[in-house]
């Protein structure tokens, strides 16, 4: 499993853990004051990002009426919206899912064992972004009474971005959008939690269940060949003999004819029951898929369209704060300035030994944040932070200047 920049611990927990580096209780309280003001400052930045996102997304928001969207013509800019969205995703340590991973998910299925058809012509563009991974064991039904335990890899968070084509294109290509009505030309955003890596296709709104080649073979091959052989060997000869005897006036051997006919019909009944069972298995898979979809929408969905911004910005804001806490704390406790590599190694080693977490700390981003808020100083490729007392004064000044409305 690849290491991620995502830090899988909340900020309060990290504050408690890093407080152990402080020499006394006053330092602990000062650290908390410092990071409290930093958190408010980042929250202010997140508010501005949210306002920017909503302004530039409104023209493409399917939750707004057509009349409401018309009011944003010339005010909403797609390129600004996409650029801002990618910045928020990057800050939240989301990463884009590569096409080969998506192709594998379209091909494989860990939990439902069902082939899904997705008409990708519906979208001008589609992208999936994920954060956090873990593995767990699940039991799946392999055959009627046999359950097999397999290891499933999950993404903790998944955001799907769908940019729908215009109506003329959809009509020309005869695109089926599925059961959920969507406005052509709109952009749909959805965030889910705990999505299996090989079942990513299930969160596409236009995914339609279809029979796999195996399902079709199990259903039609026995049905066709078994039915033809039974009809030709048992049922049809018996009916022909009875008809010929009736035509010629000969005595009909009712016992043998009925026996042959009954055997053929019983065999056909058994064959029909087998075909029905195979078809019923497919229907059960569709029901399982529908349940998984409803569970995803009801229990796993964290936000839709403009409502997704709050979830994204909250996680983005928290990741930025956690990176700042860690970089400042480790530089503060170091007696000598550190290179970026030395700081990176110290933090990753601390996560490994103290919290049993193997992550790839984004040291460059963390140091840039410290520099931008005036707490980090670089000299000859080595980094240090200003003393805690001065840091409190500096960050308080930064917060005061965030609302510079008074004109002298």
C-alpha positions in Angstrom: 0.0 0.0 0.0 1.4 3.4 -1.0 2.2 5.9 1.7 0.0 9.0 1.7 0.4 12.6 2.8 -2.9 12.2 4.7 -2.5 12.3 8.5 -5.1 9.8 9.9 -5.4 11.5 13.4 -7.5 14.5 14.4 -5.9 17.8 15.5 -6.9 17.5 19.1 -5.2 14.1 19.4 -2.0 15.5 17.8 -2.0 18.5 20.1 -2.2 16.2 23.1 0.6 14.1 21.8 2.9 17.0 20.9 2.2 18.7 24.2 4.6 16.2 25.7 7.5 18.1 24.1 6.8 21.2 26.1 9.0 21.8 29.2 6.2 23.0 31.5 2.5 23.6 31.8 2.8 27.2 30.7 4.5 26.1 27.4 1.6 23.6 26.9 -0.9 26.4 27.3 1.0 28.7 25.0 1.2 26.0 22.3 -2.6 25.6 22.5 -3.1 29.4 22.3 -0.8 29.6 19.3 -2.5 26.8 17.4 -5.9 28.1 18.3 -5.3 31.4 16.6 -3.7 29.6 13.6 -6.8 27.5 13.3 -9.0 30.6 13.3 -6.8 32.1 10.6 -7.0 29.0 8.4 -10.7 28.9 9.0 -10.9 32.5 7.7 -9.0 31.4 4.6 -11.3 28.4 4.1 -14.3 30.7 4.3 -13.0 32.8 1.4 -12.3 29.6 -0.6 -15.8 28.5 0.1 -17.3 31.8 -1.1 -15.1 31.6 -4.2 -16.2 28.0 -4.9 -19.9 28.7 -4.5 -19.7 31.8 -6.7 -18.0 30.0 -9.6 -19.9 26.8 -9.3 -23.4 28.2 -9.2 -23.9 28.2 -13.0 -23.2 24.5 -13.0 -25.0 23.5 -9.8 -27.8 21.0 -10.6 -29.5 21.8 -7.3 -30.3 25.4 -8.4 -33.2 26.0 -10.7 -32.7 27.2 -14.3 -33.8 30.7 -13.4 -31.3 30.8 -10.5 -28.5 29.6 -12.7 -29.2 32.3 -15.3 -28.4 34.9 -12.7 -24.8 33.7 -12.6 -24.1 33.9 -16.4 -20.9 36.0 -16.6 -20.3 35.7 -12.9 -19.4 32.0 -12.6 -16.2 31.0 -14.3 -15.5 27.3 -14.9 -11.7 27.5 -15.0 -11.6 29.4 -11.7 -13.9 26.9 -10.1 -11.9 23.9 -11.2 -8.6 25.5 -10.1 -10.0 26.4 -6.7 -11.5 22.9 -6.3 -8.1 21.3 -7.1 -6.4 23.5 -4.6 -8.8 22.5 -1.8 -8.4 18.8 -2.7 -4.6 19.2 -2.6 -4.7 21.0 0.7 -6.9 18.2 2.1 -4.3 15.6 0.9 -6.7 14.0 -1.7 -5.1 12.4 -4.7 -6.5 11.6 -8.1 -7.3 8.0 -9.0 -5.3 6.9 -12.0 -7.2 5.6 -15.0 -5.7 2.1 -14.7 -7.1 1.8 -11.2 -10.5 2.9 -12.5 -10.3 0.4 -15.4 -9.5 -2.4 -12.9 -12.5 -1.4 -10.7 -14.8 -1.4 -13.8 -13.5 -4.9 -14.5 -13.3 -6.5 -11.0 -15.8 -6.5 -8.2 -14.9 -7.6 -4.7 -18.3 -7.5 -2.9 -21.2 -7.6 -5.3 -19.8 -9.9 -8.0 -21.9 -8.0 -10.6 -20.9 -6.4 -13.9 -22.0 -2.8 -14.2 -22.3 -0.9 -17.5 -21.5 2.8 -17.4 -22.0 5.0 -20.4 -19.0 7.4 -20.1 -20.3 9.4 -23.1 -22.6 11.1 -20.6 -19.6 13.1 -19.3 -17.3 15.7 -20.8 -14.9 14.8 -17.9 -15.0 12.6 -14.9 -12.5 12.3 -12.1 -12.2 10.5 -8.7 -10.1 11.7 -5.8 -9.4 9.6 -2.7 -7.8 10.0 0.7 -6.8 7.3 3.2 -6.7 3.6 2.7 -7.1 0.5 4.9 -7.6 -3.2 4.5 -10.2 -5.4 6.2 -11.5 -8.9 5.8 -15.1 -9.5 4.6 -17.1 -12.7 4.1 -18.8 -13.0 0.7 -21.1 -15.7 -0.6 -19.3 -17.6 -3.3 -21.9 -20.3 -3.9 -25.2 -21.2 -2.2 -23.9 -22.4 1.2 -20.2 -21.5 0.9 -18.9 -18.2 2.2 -15.4 -17.1 1.5 -13.4 -14.6 3.5 -11.4 -12.2 1.4 -9.3 -9.1 2.1 -10.9 -5.9 0.9 -9.0 -2.6 0.4 -11.1 0.5 1.2 -10.7 4.2 0.5 -11.6 6.2 3.6 -12.9 9.1 1.5 -13.8 9.3 -2.2 -14.9 12.4 -4.1 -16.4 11.9 -7.6 -16.5 14.8 -10.1 -18.8 14.5 -13.1 -19.0 17.1 -15.8 -22.0 16.2 -17.9 -22.2 16.8 -21.6 -24.7 19.2 -23.2 -28.2 18.0 -24.2 -27.5 18.0 -27.9 -24.5 15.7 -27.5 -26.4 13.4 -25.2 -29.3 13.1 -27.7 -26.9 12.5 -30.6 -25.1 9.7 -28.7 -28.3 8.3 -27.3 -26.9 8.4 -23.9 -28.8 6.8 -21.0 -28.3 8.8 -17.8 -29.8 6.1 -15.5 -32.8 6.6 -13.1 -31.5 9.8 -11.5 -32.5 12.9 -13.6 -29.5 15.2 -14.2 -29.4 18.5 -16.0 -27.2 18.4 -19.1 -24.2 20.7 -18.8 -24.2 20.5 -15.0 -21.3 19.4 -12.7 -22.1 16.8 -10.0 -19.9 16.4 -6.9 -20.4 13.7 -4.4 -18.3 12.6 -1.4 -18.4 9.1 0.1 -16.7 7.3 3.0 -15.4 3.8 3.1 -15.7 2.8 -0.6 -14.1 -0.6 -1.7 -11.2 0.1 -4.1 -12.5 -2.5 -6.6 -16.1 -1.3 -6.4 -15.5 2.4 -7.3 -17.8 2.0 -10.3 -20.8 1.7 -7.9 -20.8 5.4 -7.0 -21.4 6.4 -10.6 -25.1 7.5 -10.8 -25.6 5.9 -14.3 -24.2 2.5 -13.4 -26.6 -0.2 -14.7 -26.3 -3.9 -13.7 -25.9 -6.3 -16.6 -25.3 -10.1 -17.0 -21.7 -11.1 -17.2 -20.5 -13.6 -19.8 -20.4 -16.3 -17.0 -24.0 -15.5 -16.0 -25.2 -15.7 -19.6 -23.4 -19.0 -20.2 -24.8 -20.6 -17.0 -28.2 -19.5 -18.0 -28.5 -20.1 -21.7 -26.1 -23.0 -22.6 -27.8 -25.6 -20.4 -31.2 -24.2 -21.2 -30.7 -24.3 -25.0 -28.7 -27.6 -25.4 -30.6 -29.4 -22.6 -34.0 -28.3 -23.9 -33.2 -29.2 -27.5 -31.9 -32.6 -26.5 -34.8 -33.4 -24.3 -37.4 -32.3 -26.8 -35.7 -34.3 -29.6 -35.1 -37.4 -27.6 -38.3 -37.7 -25.5 -41.1 -35.3 -26.0 -41.2 -34.9 -29.8 -40.9 -38.6 -30.7 -43.7 -39.5 -28.2 -46.0 -36.9 -29.7 -45.2 -38.0 -33.3 -45.9 -41.7 -32.4 -49.2 -40.7 -30.9 -50.2 -38.6 -33.8 -49.2 -41.2 -36.4 -51.1 -43.9 -34.6 -54.2 -41.6 -34.5 -53.9 -40.9 -38.2 -53.5 -44.6 -39.2 -56.1 -45.8 -36.7 -53.5 -48.2 -35.1 -53.7 -48.9 -31.5 -51.7 -46.5 -29.3 -49.3 -47.9 -26.8 -50.6 -45.4 -24.2 -48.4 -46.7 -21.4 -45.1 -46.3 -23.2 -46.1 -43.0 -24.9 -47.3 -41.5 -21.6 -44.2 -42.7 -19.8 -41.9 -41.2 -22.4 -43.9 -38.0 -22.6 -44.0 -37.6 -18.8 -40.3 -38.3 -18.5 -39.6 -35.6 -21.0 -41.8 -33.1 -19.4 -40.4 -33.8 -15.9 -36.9 -33.3 -17.3 -37.9 -30.1 -19.0 -39.4 -28.9 -15.7 -36.1 -29.6 -13.9 -34.2 -27.8 -16.6 -36.6 -24.8 -16.4 -36.1 -24.8 -12.6 -32.3 -24.7 -13.1 -32.6 -21.8 -15.6 -34.9 -20.0 -13.2 -32.4 -20.5 -10.4 -29.6 -19.1 -12.5 -31.7 -16.1 -13.5 -32.8 -15.7 -9.8 -29.1 -15.6 -8.8 -28.6 -12.6 -11.1 -31.7 -10.9 -9.7 -30.3 -11.4 -6.2 -27.1 -9.8 -7.3 -29.0 -6.8 -8.6 -30.9 -6.6 -5.2 -27.5 -6.7 -3.4 -26.2 -4.0 -5.6 -29.4 -1.9 -5.0 -28.9 -2.3 -1.3 -25.2 -1.4 -1.5 -26.2 1.7 -3.5 -28.9 2.7 -1.1 -26.4 2.2 1.9 -23.8 4.3 0.1 -26.3 7.1 -0.5 -27.8 7.0 3.0 -25.0 5.9 5.3 -21.8 6.7 3.3 -22.7 9.9 1.5 -21.0 12.9 3.1 -22.1 15.7 0.8 -23.5 16.5 -2.7 -22.7 19.4 -5.1 -22.2 22.7 -3.2 -22.9 20.8 0.0 -19.7 18.9 -0.6 -17.6 22.0 -0.3 -18.1 22.1 3.5 -16.8 18.6 3.9 -13.8 19.2 1.6 -12.9 22.5 3.2 -13.2 21.2 6.7 -10.8 18.3 5.9 -8.5 20.7 4.0 -8.4 23.2 6.9 -7.7 20.4 9.4 -4.9 18.9 7.3 -3.2 22.3 6.9 -3.4 22.9 10.7 -2.0 19.4 11.5 0.9 19.9 9.2 1.6 23.3 10.8 1.4 21.9 14.3 3.8 19.1 13.5 6.4 21.2 11.6 6.4 24.0 14.3 6.6 21.6 17.2 9.5 19.5 15.9 11.4 22.6 14.8 10.8 24.3 18.2 12.0 21.3 20.2 15.2 20.9 18.1 18.2 22.6 19.5 19.6 23.3 16.0 18.1 24.3 12.7 17.0 21.4 10.5 17.0 20.7 6.8 13.7 19.8 5.2 14.9 16.2 4.9 15.9 16.0 8.6 12.6 17.4 9.7 10.7 15.0 7.4 12.6 12.0 8.8 12.0 13.0 12.4 8.3 13.4 12.0 7.8 10.2 10.0 9.9 8.3 12.4 7.8 9.7 15.3 4.6 8.6 13.6 6.1 5.1 13.0 7.4 4.5 16.5 4.8 6.4 18.6 1.6 5.9 16.7 2.4 2.9 14.4 1.5 4.9 11.4 3.4 4.8 8.1 2.8 8.0 6.2 4.6 10.3 3.8 4.7 13.7 5.6 4.4 16.6 3.2 7.3 18.5 4.6 7.7 21.1 1.8 4.1 22.1 2.1 4.3 22.3 5.9 7.4 24.5 5.8 5.9 26.8 3.2 2.9 27.3 5.5 5.1 28.2 8.4 7.0 30.7 6.2 3.8 32.2 4.8 2.4 33.0 8.3 5.8 34.3 9.4 6.7 31.6 11.9 9.3 29.7 9.9 12.8 31.0 8.9 15.0 29.5 6.2 18.7 30.1 6.2 21.2 28.1 4.1 18.6 25.4 3.4 18.1 25.0 7.2 14.9 25.8 9.0 14.0 27.1 12.4 11.0 28.8 14.0 10.8 32.0 16.0 10.5 31.6 19.8 7.0 30.7 21.2 6.5 34.1 22.9 7.3 35.9 19.6 5.2 33.4 17.6 2.1 34.3 19.7 2.6 38.0 19.0 3.2 37.4 15.3 0.2 35.2 14.8 -2.0 37.7 16.8 -0.8 40.5 14.5 -1.5 38.3 11.4 -5.1 37.7 12.7 -5.7 41.4 13.4 -4.6 42.2 9.8 -6.9 39.7 8.3 -9.8 42.2 8.6 -8.0 45.4 7.6 -11.2 47.4 6.8 -10.2 50.6 8.6 -8.7 53.2 6.3 -6.5 55.8 7.9 
